[in-house]
Amino acid sequence: MPITFTERLKQPGIIILDGATGTQLQSLGLPFGRAPERWNLEQPKLIKQHYQAYLDSGSEAILTNSFGGNRARLELENMGHWVPEVNLAAARLAREVAGERHFVLGSIGPTGLLMQPKGELTFDKAVTFFVEQVTALVAGGVDGFQIETMSDLQEAEAAITAAQQVRHVPIIVTMSFDKHGRTLTGVSAAEAAQRLWGMGVAAVGVNCGATLANDLRMITAMRIALPDAVLVAKPNAGLPHLDETGIVAVYDITPKAMADYARQLARQQVKLLGGCCGSTPAHIAAMKRAIRNYELEIRN
């Protein structure tokens, strides 16, 4: 009988996650500026192709194409009423591809709205947005949740609260930090980790950071602050710049460079490791090889 994601988290070995979604879907033809979540309904075969590419590269767990699947974000696409369908499709398609041998994590990103007092979004309203999304992802068969690219602790806490209200499954949460080691709301990596870990999540960490070196510093700060915490890292393949057309984003970090940092992150006892913006199946495959070799070295 297949093990649960909770059981896998307790087993030895680093869990390899997937890489970028938006940039990968653009490589499959998603028009620039179009919400990736639309394709869950419009191009399901290409979404499954995207998922399969990461499983073929060595991902043990894949994230659903639902990062912007909350009502606030989808209303920008005039799709606010499609929240259940978009998220249900994202999870079901991932489940079909992953089967029972791999894990599916529901991706939950920020609303794009500012929380009070800087903005008008209340904590309770944020929870309502996330409950709607989480409910559909659960119906689609996810094994857990990845709350990611959060820059406001209140919003991250609202997403965690929503997930905990709907179903008791592992929750992973990652924050994004600037080159000064702070979120956009001024929170340090140590403070973020302590607050979030205190909510009973399965793992805390970083994603979508300014540089690979910066993400490593943030993970190290979290490890020092919380020696017993389960850590996750999903770094970008560098910061993007536009190609000669002025439309396509280019990321300069190579798979080899990502693999080198994968080993350094492993030395900080990261349990879950993947990639964010600009990372490809090739990056994930290189990281997978590097981690396999690292684990063999420390075992011998």
N, C-alpha and C positions, 0 to 999 in steps of 0.2 A: 504494500500500500504506500502511495507517495507520502513523503513527509510534508508537514506544514512549513510555511515560511518562518514561523516562530521557532520550530524545531531546528531549521537550517541555521538560524542565527546563533544557536547554541553550539553548533558543530564547529570543528576546526576549519580553517581555511577562509581566505578572502572571497567574498561574493562579488563576481564581476557583473556590473550593471551595463546598460547600453550607453550610447552616446547621444549626439544631438538629434532632435526631431525636425525642427523647422528648416534648418539648412539642408538636411537630408531629403526632405520632401521637395524642397526647391530643386534639388538635383534630379528629382523624378518628374519635374514639370510644374510644381505648384507656382502659380504666378507671384511675383514679388508683391508683398503687401497684402496678400490674401490670407485669411485666417486658416492655419493648418487644420483646425477642427472641422471645417466645412467638408473636408475630404472624407471624414468618417462616413458621411452619407452619400457624397457625390462620387468618390473614387475608392471604394472599399478594397478593391484588388491591389491598388498601389499602396494603401495603408498596410495591408498584409505583407506585401513585398518589402516594405520598410521594416516591419517587425522581424521578418524572416532573415533579413540581411544581418541584423545584430545577433540573432541566435546562431547563425552560421559563423559569425566572427568570434563566438565564445561567450556571449552574455548568458549568465545564469538566470537573470531576471530582466524583464523589459518593462518600460514605462508606457502607459497608455497615451495616445495622442489626444490629451485633454488638458494640457497646461492652461489654456485660456478658456476652459469650458464652464466657467461660472457665468451667471446671468449678467453681471455688470460688464464683463468683457464681450460676451456674445451680443449684447444689445448694440455694440458698436458696429456689428455686422448685420443688424436688424434680424438677429436670430435668438433674441432672448427667450422666446417661447419654445425654442428647440433644445433647451438645456437637457432634459431627460433623454431625448433621442440621440443627441450628439455624444453624450457620455456613455450611454448604454452601448452604442455602436463601437466606440473606442475600446471599451473593455471586452466586448464580445469578440471583436476581431482579433484582439491580442490573445484572448483565451483560446480561440480556434487555432492560432499559430503556435502558441506555447504548449498547448496540450497539458498533460499532467507532469511532464518532465521538467518544465521550467516554470518560473514564477512570474506573475503579472502584478505590477504595482500601479495603482491609480495616481496619475500625475495631477497635482493640484497647485496651480500658480496663483499669484496675487490678483486681486480684483482690478488693479489699476487706479483705484480711488484712494484718496488720503483719509486716514483715520482721524477721528477727533483727538485732540483739539485743532490739529493743523487743517483738517478737512471736515466734511460733513458725515462721513461713514461712521456709524456707531458700531460698537462691538457686537451688539445683538443683531444688527442688520447684516454684518459680515458673517456671523454664524449662520443666519438664514440662507445667505447666498451659498455658503459651502455645504450646508446640509442637503440642499437640493442637488448639488453636483455629486456629493459623496453617495447619496442614496442610489443614484443611477449607476455609479461605478460599482457599487456592491451588487446590484442586480445583474450587472454584466459579468460578475465572477472574479473580481480582483482578490489577490491574496493579502494585500496590504496597501498602504498609501505612501506616496512620496510627496510631501509638501515642500515645494522648492522655490528658490530664487526670491525668498522673502527678504524685505529690507526693513519691515516694521514688526517689532516683536508682538505688538497687539494683534496684528493681522495673522501672524503665525499662530498665536495662541487661539484666535477665533477658529482657524482652520482645524487645529488639533481638537478643540472642544466639539466642533461639528462631527469630526470623524469618530470621536469617542462616543458621541450620542447615538450614532447610527449603528455601528458594529464594532465588536471588540476584535480587531485585527492589528498587526504591527503597524506603527506609524513612524515613518522616517521624516525628519524635517531638516532642511538645509537653508542657511542664510547666505546672502551675498555681501561681501565686504569690499570697500575701496582700498586703494593703495596705502592708506593710513591705518588700515585695520579696523575700520568702523563701518557700520551699516549706514544707509542714507539718513537714518534717524539718530545716528551718533552712538550706537551700542557697540561695545567691544565683543570680540569673539568669545572671551571667557564669560562675560556676563550673559551673552545670548545662550551659550551652552548650558550654563547653570540654570537659567530660567526655564528653558525648554526641557531639559532632562528632568527637571523637577515635576513636570507634568505627566511623567510616566510614559514617554515615548520610547520606541525601540532603539532609535539611533539619532544622533545629532551630527551636524557637520556643515560643510560649505559646498557651494556650487556657483558657477558663473562668476568667478572672481576676476580681478584685474589682470593677474598674471599667475603662472604656475608657482613661482616662488612665493607670491603673496598667499595663495591658497595653502601652501605648505606651512607658512608661518601661522596662519589662522588655525590649522589643524593642530599644530604644536602647542599653541596657546590653549586650545580646548583640552588637549591631553594633559597639560600641566594643571589646569583648573579642575579637571574631572578625570582622575587617573583610571576610574573604573567604568567610564562611559563607553558605549559602543559608538564608533565614529564612522562617518561616511564622507567621501570626497568625490565631487564630479567637476573637475576643472575644465575651463574653456581651452580650446586649441589656440590660445592667444586672443588678442583683441582684433576685431575685423577692420579691414579697410576695403574700399571699393575698387573693383578692377577698372580697366580702361573704358568700359561702357558706362561706368558710374551707377550701375544697378546691382551687380552681383557682389556680395560680400566675400572677401577672401580672408582666410585664416592661415597664418604662417607656421604655426607649431606643427612639426612633423610627428608621425607616429613614433619614431625613435625617441624624440624628445619627451613625448608623453610617457613612453615606457620607462625612461630614466627617472622621471618624477614619480611614476607608479611605485618604483622600488623605495624611493625616499618616503613616500606616504605610508608604505607598508611598514617601514621602520618605526613609524608613529602608531603602529597597531591599528591602522584603519581596517575596519571589517568589511565595508562595502565601497567599491571603487568603480567609477565609470567616467563618462565625459559629458561635457555640456556643449555650448555653442561651438560650431565648427568641427567638432570631433566626428569621425566617420567610423564605419565598420573596420577600416584598416587601423585606426587608432586603437580601437577596442581589442582587436586581435593582437597588436603589439603589446598592449598592457597585459593582456592575458598571458602571453608567453613570458613576459618579464616577471609577473607574479608567480607563475608556475616554477620558474627557475629559482626565484628568491626563496620560495617555500621549500624547495628541494635542498637548497644550500643550508638553510637554518636547521633542517631536519637531520642533515648529515654532518 
